[in-house]
Amino acid sequence: MSPTTAPTTGPVRVLDPLGDDYRSAFEAFLTATDQKSAAQARLSSLAAALPARRLLIDVGAGEGGTTRHLAPAFTRTIAVEPSAHLHDALRRACPSAALVPETVAQAEIGERADLVLCSHVLYYLPRQQWLPTAARMLEWVADDGELAVLLQNPASDCLAMVRHFTGATFDLTGLRAELLEAGLARPEDATVERIGATIRTTNADTALAVAEFMLNLAPLDLLPALPPLADVRAYITEHFADHAAGFSFTCDQDLLRIRRPGASPRHHPTTTHRPARPAKAPQAPGTRSATPHRADTPTDAPRYDTVGDLYRQYKTTAALPVPEQHLFRALAGNLTGHRVLDLATGYGAYARLAHDLGAAEVVGVDLSPQMVRHARAATDPSTPVTYQVADALDLPDLGTFDLVTAVWLLNYAHSPADLTAMAAGAARALRPGGRLVAITVNPGYDPAGPDWTPYGLTLHRAVPATGRHLLDIALLTPAGEIPLSISQWDAPTHRQAFHEAGLRDLTWHLPAVPDRERADRTPDFWDAALANPFLTGLTATR
């Protein structure tokens, strides 16, 4: 389907990155804009100014257009691209590049690069994953090398339109501020510059197709209703029409540059490492779940929901959920007649458990539509347990509840403000005197202490930051790992967030192991878990 035959009525489509409609819209965008050529020209000049050009790492290399453009300037190139459907095109575009078919969290590069590039990838990551992703990529940067991250400028016409119709925002200046706060960069080594670019077309249907493609940068599947194409057409006619030459709208890019200073201990954050997996040489494509790529190639735009099946398997095979569920039962108590809101419900395990504990009504909320679909499929429709797609950072009005539960939610806050927003959403949903029960990372957990691998969780690295540790972990299942980047917030930051949210009586509760579970294991099996608890419960009251 060409842009001129794409639908011009009905709602904006959620484009399938593997489908013809996505490719058609993508090609219309490339044909109409100078964005890619402008970015490549700036990156070429950046590369030319580097003191050394031994290795380039292109993260989210996609089909390899930018990789091919930059590779000749470097002795060697590594392309990190986990999506198997892009590998053939990537190899054709840049056959000299060594392919690492894994996500940023999974990849073990084993060497440092003079330039690490992440071009138009972060749109497709949850916002709370930006900082840990950038921190991981900075580990791959050589002394006097640079990390270069590109996204569209939030003031560009394109992102103003995306914000108008979806509310989604993408801003690298916020990521720069977080890197500075976390001690991962110095102000003089972290800059954001703007690269001008424009989309021009004389055809109204092409302009509409490009606008629809741009709107797909936002998580459209989370919107309560998709924008009508008629409204998008009216918007671009009002804002972008140049009656002498068709349509013209800016798609400027921001380039975040983080320079890694020459070797000096004071320049590098202290990092606690577990014994790492052996560094992996670039290898043939694997079968791991896809992760985000840059927007100049068709992409899966995947999110956390791609691990739904593995996560369900983890909950039924790993040992860690045993003290977790025991703690939840103890803190929730008898819920007879209660109305319960379960935040970060995932596939609904704790929503269903709340009903088993007597709740008269349970509403489960999760950011991921796929996880909500899993939850609905796993829940008896005759029970009073329902699910909604919603963001705990901006919780809609779902009514008033006696109990709000939040199992593994607070650890996804990427700033104290996010932690406060999560707590405030819970507080708004609670009746006066209602309770919050949460399970999160124990502030007293020692990343260098006894290991949790026997219980189904491996810590790969812990980076100290203000008020927290940034943790790269993996949940272990028989079918593979689930890599996650989370925060271990300290107790004072929790207390401040809960106070600002209007919650009182914050109390911590360490896990225990039920006697029946002890009887099924060797006598010392749980010793390390209890000596260095990874999880904790916390309760508070409105």
VMD Tcl script that draws the C-alpha trace (Angstrom):
set ca {
  {0.00 0.00 0.00}
  {1.55 3.31 -1.08}
  {1.10 6.50 0.93}
  {-1.36 7.79 -1.65}
  {-3.57 4.71 -1.18}
  {-3.20 4.53 2.63}
  {-6.43 5.18 4.57}
  {-7.38 8.83 4.93}
  {-10.43 8.24 7.13}
  {-11.00 6.35 10.35}
  {-8.56 6.35 13.27}
  {-4.77 6.53 13.16}
  {-3.46 3.01 12.71}
  {-1.09 1.25 15.10}
  {1.40 0.21 12.45}
  {2.91 -3.26 12.56}
  {6.69 -2.82 12.13}
  {6.81 -6.05 10.14}
  {3.96 -5.06 7.83}
  {3.78 -3.40 4.45}
  {1.90 -0.38 5.79}
  {4.73 0.46 8.17}
  {7.36 0.12 5.46}
  {5.30 2.24 3.06}
  {4.94 5.02 5.63}
  {8.60 4.73 6.58}
  {9.72 5.03 2.96}
  {7.44 8.04 2.49}
  {9.14 9.65 5.48}
  {12.67 8.94 4.19}
  {11.81 10.26 0.74}
  {10.36 13.48 2.13}
  {13.04 14.40 4.69}
  {16.70 15.29 5.00}
  {16.79 14.06 8.62}
  {18.93 10.99 7.95}
  {21.47 12.77 5.75}
  {21.75 15.65 8.24}
  {22.38 13.23 11.10}
  {24.94 11.24 9.13}
  {26.83 14.39 8.17}
  {27.01 15.52 11.81}
  {28.06 12.07 13.01}
  {30.79 11.95 10.38}
  {32.26 15.22 11.62}
  {31.98 13.99 15.22}
  {33.84 10.78 14.32}
  {36.52 12.71 12.46}
  {37.26 14.75 15.60}
  {37.74 11.72 17.87}
  {41.34 11.18 19.05}
  {41.09 7.50 18.00}
  {38.76 5.55 15.70}
  {39.51 1.94 16.52}
  {36.00 0.66 17.25}
  {32.43 1.80 16.56}
  {29.50 0.22 18.39}
  {26.13 0.97 16.78}
  {23.31 0.13 19.22}
  {20.01 -0.64 17.51}
  {21.69 -0.77 14.11}
  {18.46 -1.72 12.35}
  {18.99 -2.31 8.64}
  {22.45 -0.79 8.84}
  {22.19 2.43 6.81}
  {23.97 4.60 9.37}
  {26.29 1.76 10.35}
  {27.44 1.51 6.72}
  {27.92 5.29 6.55}
  {30.18 5.45 9.62}
  {32.02 2.11 9.45}
  {34.72 3.21 6.97}
  {35.98 5.76 9.50}
  {36.74 3.03 12.06}
  {39.06 0.04 12.10}
  {36.28 -2.25 13.35}
  {32.51 -2.04 13.82}
  {30.10 -3.92 16.09}
  {26.38 -3.71 15.39}
  {24.08 -4.48 18.34}
  {20.74 -5.52 16.87}
  {18.52 -8.12 18.56}
  {15.73 -8.28 15.96}
  {16.34 -11.27 13.72}
  {14.12 -9.93 10.92}
  {16.60 -7.05 10.38}
  {19.79 -9.13 10.34}
  {19.86 -10.00 6.63}
  {19.47 -6.35 5.61}
  {22.08 -5.31 8.19}
  {24.60 -7.82 6.84}
  {23.97 -6.68 3.28}
  {24.36 -3.03 4.23}
  {27.52 -3.46 6.30}
  {29.09 -6.92 5.85}
  {32.21 -5.88 7.75}
  {30.27 -5.25 10.98}
  {30.29 -7.96 13.65}
  {26.74 -8.64 14.76}
  {25.69 -8.92 18.41}
  {22.07 -10.16 18.26}
  {21.17 -9.18 21.82}
  {19.64 -6.34 23.80}
  {21.74 -3.72 25.55}
  {21.03 -5.41 28.89}
  {22.01 -8.85 27.56}
  {25.02 -7.95 25.42}
  {28.51 -8.57 26.82}
  {30.80 -6.68 24.45}
  {34.07 -7.28 26.29}
  {35.84 -4.22 24.88}
  {35.42 -0.46 24.70}
  {34.68 1.70 21.68}
  {35.75 5.16 20.63}
  {32.16 5.90 19.58}
  {28.99 4.25 20.85}
  {25.98 5.35 18.82}
  {22.33 5.02 19.85}
  {20.29 6.66 17.12}
  {16.50 7.04 17.45}
  {16.12 4.06 19.78}
  {14.87 5.49 23.07}
  {11.34 6.19 21.80}
  {10.66 2.50 22.12}
  {11.93 2.06 25.66}
  {9.85 2.85 28.74}
  {11.07 6.20 30.08}
  {12.32 4.62 33.32}
  {14.72 2.49 31.27}
  {16.53 5.42 29.63}
  {19.00 6.07 32.43}
  {20.05 2.44 33.04}
  {20.34 1.92 29.27}
  {22.57 4.97 28.92}
  {24.62 3.87 31.94}
  {25.18 0.47 30.36}
  {26.25 1.99 27.04}
  {28.67 4.32 28.84}
  {30.43 1.21 30.16}
  {31.31 0.41 26.53}
  {32.94 3.81 25.86}
  {36.74 3.98 25.82}
  {38.71 6.72 27.56}
  {38.37 9.94 25.52}
  {35.59 8.28 23.52}
  {31.97 9.38 23.24}
  {28.43 8.10 23.58}
  {26.15 9.75 21.01}
  {22.37 9.50 21.45}
  {19.91 10.92 18.93}
  {16.20 11.64 19.21}
  {13.91 14.18 17.63}
  {13.96 17.58 19.28}
  {10.87 17.98 21.50}
  {10.20 21.43 20.02}
  {10.17 20.15 16.44}
  {6.91 20.29 14.52}
  {6.76 16.49 14.47}
  {7.06 15.99 18.22}
  {4.75 18.93 18.91}
  {2.17 17.06 16.83}
  {2.88 13.79 18.68}
  {2.49 15.59 22.00}
  {-0.74 17.25 20.83}
  {-2.43 13.98 19.89}
  {-0.91 11.52 22.38}
  {0.64 13.46 25.26}
  {3.93 11.60 24.73}
  {7.16 13.54 25.26}
  {10.77 12.65 24.43}
  {13.50 14.94 25.73}
  {17.23 14.18 25.94}
  {17.88 17.17 28.20}
  {16.12 15.28 30.99}
  {18.35 12.25 30.42}
  {21.41 14.50 30.55}
  {20.27 15.88 33.91}
  {19.77 12.34 35.27}
  {23.24 11.28 34.12}
  {24.73 14.27 35.92}
  {22.73 13.57 39.08}
  {23.80 9.91 39.04}
  {27.46 10.90 38.74}
  {27.76 9.20 35.37}
  {28.86 12.34 33.54}
  {30.31 15.78 34.27}
  {28.57 18.95 33.00}
  {31.52 19.84 30.78}
  {31.45 16.37 29.17}
  {27.69 16.21 28.48}
  {26.15 18.41 25.79}
  {22.94 18.49 23.78}
  {23.00 20.08 20.35}
  {20.32 20.48 17.71}
  {20.53 19.20 14.13}
  {18.05 20.86 11.81}
  {15.89 18.79 9.46}
  {12.64 19.24 7.53}
  {9.95 17.12 5.91}
  {8.66 18.51 2.61}
  {6.01 17.11 0.28}
  {3.56 18.51 -2.24}
  {1.08 15.68 -1.68}
  {-1.50 15.94 1.12}
  {-1.92 12.17 1.42}
  {1.84 11.71 1.72}
  {1.94 14.35 4.45}
  {-0.83 12.46 6.26}
  {1.02 9.14 5.90}
  {4.21 10.68 7.30}
  {2.25 12.22 10.17}
  {0.71 8.82 10.98}
  {4.19 7.27 10.94}
  {5.42 9.92 13.37}
  {2.48 9.38 15.69}
  {3.55 5.75 15.95}
  {6.61 6.92 17.90}
  {4.20 7.17 20.84}
  {2.74 4.09 22.56}
  {-0.59 4.36 20.72}
  {-1.82 1.09 22.22}
  {-2.00 2.82 25.61}
  {-4.36 5.57 24.45}
  {-8.02 5.25 25.45}
  {-8.94 6.12 21.84}
  {-6.89 6.56 18.69}
  {-6.89 10.03 17.09}
  {-9.11 10.30 13.98}
  {-7.15 10.73 10.77}
  {-9.49 13.59 9.91}
  {-8.22 15.47 12.97}
  {-4.61 14.75 11.98}
  {-5.29 16.01 8.44}
  {-6.84 19.19 9.85}
  {-3.83 19.67 12.15}
  {-1.21 19.33 9.42}
  {-3.25 21.57 7.11}
  {-3.45 24.26 9.78}
  {0.14 24.04 11.00}
  {2.26 22.70 8.11}
  {0.56 23.70 4.85}
  {2.58 25.98 2.60}
  {0.11 26.76 -0.16}
  {2.90 27.69 -2.54}
  {4.83 24.44 -2.08}
  {2.67 21.84 -0.34}
  {3.56 20.87 3.23}
  {6.65 21.60 5.28}
  {7.28 20.59 8.91}
  {10.44 20.40 10.98}
  {11.87 17.16 12.35}
  {14.99 18.56 14.02}
  {17.07 16.12 16.05}
  {18.82 16.45 19.39}
  {22.27 14.92 19.72}
  {23.29 14.10 23.30}
  {27.07 13.67 23.51}
  {28.68 12.16 26.60}
  {32.47 12.19 26.54}
  {34.31 9.72 28.76}
  {37.36 11.54 30.16}
  {40.79 9.96 30.10}
  {41.40 7.38 32.80}
  {41.10 8.88 36.27}
  {39.34 7.24 39.20}
  {37.44 10.37 40.13}
  {35.75 10.46 36.74}
  {34.15 7.04 36.92}
  {31.32 5.92 39.18}
  {32.02 3.13 41.62}
  {30.35 -0.02 40.33}
  {29.74 -3.25 42.17}
  {29.94 -6.24 39.86}
  {28.90 -9.80 40.31}
  {31.18 -12.27 38.57}
  {30.19 -11.56 34.99}
  {29.15 -14.03 32.38}
  {32.04 -14.63 29.98}
  {32.26 -11.85 27.42}
  {30.54 -12.95 24.26}
  {32.11 -12.53 20.89}
  {29.80 -11.14 18.24}
  {27.77 -14.11 17.03}
  {25.12 -15.30 14.67}
  {21.54 -14.19 15.29}
  {19.84 -15.76 18.28}
  {16.21 -16.13 19.12}
  {15.96 -13.62 21.96}
  {13.06 -11.21 22.21}
  {13.38 -8.09 20.10}
  {14.23 -4.76 21.68}
  {14.08 -1.21 20.39}
  {15.88 0.02 17.30}
  {16.35 3.40 15.77}
  {13.45 5.02 14.00}
  {15.20 5.17 10.63}
  {14.51 1.48 10.12}
  {11.35 -0.57 10.55}
  {11.25 -1.79 14.14}
  {9.25 -3.99 16.45}
  {8.80 -1.16 18.96}
  {8.67 -3.84 21.64}
  {8.18 -3.23 25.34}
  {8.23 -5.17 28.57}
  {5.16 -7.09 27.44}
  {7.29 -9.27 25.13}
  {8.45 -11.28 28.16}
  {4.97 -12.14 29.41}
  {5.30 -15.87 28.84}
  {8.78 -16.03 30.39}
  {7.61 -14.02 33.37}
  {4.72 -16.39 33.96}
  {7.18 -19.28 33.80}
  {9.49 -17.53 36.26}
  {6.68 -17.13 38.78}
  {6.01 -20.87 38.73}
  {9.59 -22.22 38.68}
  {11.85 -19.86 40.67}
  {12.19 -19.89 44.45}
  {12.11 -16.10 44.97}
  {8.29 -15.85 44.57}
  {7.88 -18.11 47.63}
  {8.91 -15.52 50.28}
  {7.38 -12.82 48.07}
  {3.92 -14.43 48.07}
  {4.17 -15.37 51.74}
  {4.96 -11.74 52.59}
  {2.10 -10.46 50.44}
  {-0.41 -12.75 52.16}
  {0.81 -11.68 55.60}
  {0.61 -7.97 54.81}
  {-2.68 -8.05 52.91}
  {-4.47 -10.13 55.54}
  {-8.16 -10.99 55.38}
  {-9.67 -8.97 52.53}
  {-13.28 -10.06 52.94}
  {-15.53 -7.42 51.43}
  {-12.65 -5.16 50.41}
  {-12.24 -3.28 47.15}
  {-8.63 -3.71 45.97}
  {-6.55 -1.92 43.32}
  {-3.49 -3.88 42.15}
  {-0.89 -1.64 40.49}
  {1.70 -3.16 38.12}
  {-0.54 -6.23 38.00}
  {1.48 -7.99 35.30}
  {-0.37 -11.15 34.36}
  {-2.66 -10.73 37.35}
  {-1.23 -13.16 39.91}
  {-1.67 -10.82 42.86}
  {-5.04 -9.52 41.67}
  {-6.30 -13.10 41.67}
  {-4.65 -13.76 45.04}
  {-6.40 -10.71 46.50}
  {-9.70 -12.20 45.36}
  {-8.71 -15.53 46.95}
  {-8.13 -13.63 50.20}
  {-11.73 -12.48 50.17}
  {-11.78 -9.23 48.17}
  {-15.22 -8.35 46.86}
  {-13.79 -6.53 43.84}
  {-10.29 -6.28 42.37}
  {-9.07 -3.95 39.61}
  {-5.64 -4.77 38.16}
  {-3.71 -2.05 36.34}
  {-0.64 -2.45 34.14}
  {1.19 -0.29 31.60}
  {1.51 -3.16 29.12}
  {-1.52 -4.09 27.00}
  {-0.01 -7.52 26.35}
  {0.36 -8.24 30.06}
  {-3.24 -7.15 30.59}
  {-4.31 -9.55 27.85}
  {-2.36 -12.32 29.63}
  {-4.07 -11.39 32.90}
  {-7.54 -11.46 31.40}
  {-6.88 -14.80 29.74}
  {-5.68 -16.29 33.04}
  {-8.62 -15.01 35.10}
  {-12.00 -16.69 35.49}
  {-14.41 -14.18 33.89}
  {-17.06 -15.04 36.47}
  {-14.93 -13.56 39.27}
  {-15.05 -9.82 40.15}
  {-11.49 -9.29 38.92}
  {-11.02 -6.87 36.03}
  {-8.00 -5.28 34.36}
  {-7.18 -1.95 32.75}
  {-4.21 -0.55 30.84}
  {-2.95 2.51 32.70}
  {0.28 4.14 33.83}
  {0.92 4.19 37.60}
  {2.86 7.44 37.10}
  {-0.33 9.15 35.92}
  {-3.08 7.02 37.38}
  {-6.60 7.83 36.15}
  {-9.56 8.02 38.50}
  {-10.64 4.41 39.02}
  {-12.73 5.01 42.10}
  {-12.00 4.57 45.81}
  {-10.39 1.45 47.28}
  {-9.82 -0.06 50.70}
  {-6.42 -1.46 49.70}
  {-3.89 -0.61 46.98}
  {-1.21 -3.21 46.26}
  {2.00 -2.55 44.33}
  {4.25 -5.58 43.87}
  {7.49 -4.61 42.07}
  {6.29 -1.16 41.02}
  {8.27 1.34 43.10}
  {11.61 -0.03 41.90}
  {10.76 1.22 38.37}
  {10.71 4.87 39.48}
  {13.63 6.57 37.71}
  {13.60 9.67 39.92}
  {12.34 10.76 43.36}
  {9.60 12.66 41.52}
  {8.45 9.41 39.91}
  {8.48 7.65 43.26}
  {6.33 10.43 44.69}
  {3.97 10.26 41.70}
  {3.50 6.51 42.17}
  {2.80 6.96 45.89}
  {0.46 9.88 45.18}
  {-1.54 7.82 42.68}
  {-2.01 5.13 45.30}
  {-3.00 7.75 47.90}
  {-5.62 9.29 45.59}
  {-7.17 5.87 45.04}
  {-7.40 5.03 48.77}
  {-10.29 5.90 51.05}
  {-9.29 7.73 54.24}
  {-7.70 5.10 56.44}
  {-7.09 2.80 53.47}
  {-3.82 0.90 53.20}
  {-1.01 0.57 50.69}
  {0.86 -2.76 50.58}
  {3.95 -2.80 48.36}
  {6.83 -5.17 47.68}
  {10.03 -3.68 46.34}
  {13.83 -3.88 46.54}
  {15.01 -3.89 50.15}
  {16.94 -0.65 50.90}
  {19.18 -2.77 53.15}
  {20.06 -5.29 50.43}
  {23.84 -5.46 49.93}
  {24.75 -5.88 46.24}
  {28.11 -7.31 47.33}
  {26.52 -9.67 49.86}
  {25.17 -13.23 49.56}
  {24.02 -14.09 46.05}
  {20.37 -14.64 45.04}
  {21.07 -16.76 41.94}
  {19.83 -19.99 43.65}
  {16.48 -18.26 44.13}
  {16.04 -17.24 40.50}
  {17.63 -13.79 40.40}
  {21.12 -12.78 39.28}
  {22.65 -9.35 39.85}
  {24.96 -8.33 37.02}
  {25.90 -4.85 38.21}
  {25.04 -2.19 40.77}
  {25.88 1.47 40.16}
  {25.61 3.89 43.11}
  {23.59 7.04 42.41}
  {21.91 9.74 44.48}
  {19.40 8.08 46.79}
  {19.67 4.66 45.18}
  {21.62 1.95 43.41}
  {20.91 1.29 39.73}
  {20.65 -2.49 39.44}
  {20.96 -4.61 36.30}
  {19.39 -7.95 37.18}
  {18.08 -11.00 35.39}
  {15.19 -13.23 36.41}
  {16.09 -16.83 35.65}
  {13.77 -19.31 33.93}
  {14.41 -22.69 32.29}
  {13.83 -21.04 28.90}
  {16.17 -18.09 29.42}
  {16.78 -14.87 31.31}
  {14.51 -11.85 31.70}
  {16.91 -8.86 31.89}
  {15.65 -5.89 33.91}
  {17.10 -2.56 35.01}
  {15.62 -1.32 38.29}
  {16.36 1.01 41.20}
  {17.09 0.18 44.82}
  {15.82 3.38 46.46}
  {17.08 4.11 49.95}
  {14.77 4.43 52.96}
  {14.96 8.25 53.31}
  {13.92 8.73 49.66}
  {10.94 6.41 50.21}
  {9.95 8.29 53.36}
  {10.12 11.67 51.66}
  {8.10 10.46 48.65}
  {5.40 8.91 50.83}
  {5.20 12.02 53.02}
  {4.79 14.28 49.98}
  {2.13 11.89 48.61}
  {0.06 12.13 51.79}
  {0.76 8.63 53.09}
  {1.64 8.02 56.75}
  {2.86 5.24 59.02}
  {5.42 3.89 56.53}
  {6.63 0.55 57.90}
  {9.13 -1.96 56.48}
  {8.57 -5.74 56.64}
  {11.35 -8.23 55.84}
  {10.37 -11.55 54.24}
  {10.16 -14.91 55.94}
  {9.99 -18.46 54.58}
  {7.00 -20.64 55.52}
  {7.77 -23.83 57.43}
  {6.37 -26.08 54.72}
  {8.80 -24.56 52.20}
  {11.75 -25.06 54.55}
  {10.80 -28.71 54.89}
  {10.96 -29.18 51.10}
  {14.52 -27.82 50.80}
  {17.94 -28.59 52.20}
  {18.42 -27.12 55.69}
  {20.68 -24.30 54.51}
  {18.91 -23.49 51.22}
  {17.32 -20.26 52.43}
  {20.25 -19.03 54.55}
  {21.66 -16.59 51.98}
  {18.23 -15.17 51.16}
  {17.44 -14.44 54.78}
  {20.93 -13.09 55.49}
  {20.72 -10.59 52.62}
  {17.04 -10.09 51.69}
  {16.63 -8.73 48.16}
  {12.98 -7.86 48.67}
  {11.01 -6.16 51.38}
  {7.41 -5.27 52.05}
  {6.25 -1.85 53.04}
  {2.90 -0.64 54.27}
  {1.44 2.82 54.66}
  {-1.91 4.40 55.42}
  {-3.76 7.29 53.92}
}
mol new
graphics top color blue
foreach p $ca { graphics top sphere $p radius 0.5 }
foreach p [lrange $ca 0 end-1] q [lrange $ca 1 end] { graphics top cylinder $p $q radius 0.2 }
display resetview
